[in-house]
Amino acid sequence: MTHIFAYGSLMCADIMQRVAGCRAQSTEAVLKGFFRSGIHGEDYPGIAPRPGATVTGVLYLNLPEEAIRRLDVFEGEWYERRKVEVVSSEYGACPAMVYVIKDRYRDRLTHEEWSYAQFLATGKAKFEKAYLGFDRI
């Protein structure tokens, strides 16, 4: 079983459940040493290492291997899964996996902070329409 730190569209429990194919216990968490940016032309973000930066997100606990396989497919070519440590007020420091944008795709980052609140207000419905296929992962 693997913990996954989500920092973008997968922070939405309904999207995560559709993509992963299961419900998972979750808690808020923080990832240090990374910065979350928008991606040119997209409603979802990417993260890249940046000393001193932090990313707030959701830690999904104890995901089965089938959910990880589905997440790998969903994240696609632009992202790689990495081991990190996140901190939650509920569990303290926890090992987790996170999807980081690959070096060769970093030029697609806007380098402006991505807003979850704005995603919920204006991007989520558009994102869900664009990714109807995630039910078939």
Buried (B, 14 or more C-beta within 10 A) or exposed (E): EBBBBBBBBBBBBEBBBBBBBEEBEBBBBBBBBBBBBBBEEBBBBBBBEBEEBBBEBBBBBEBBEEBBEBBBEBBEEBBBBBEBEBBBEEEEEBEBBBBBBEEEBBEBBBEEEBBBEEBEEEBBEEBBEEBEEBEEB
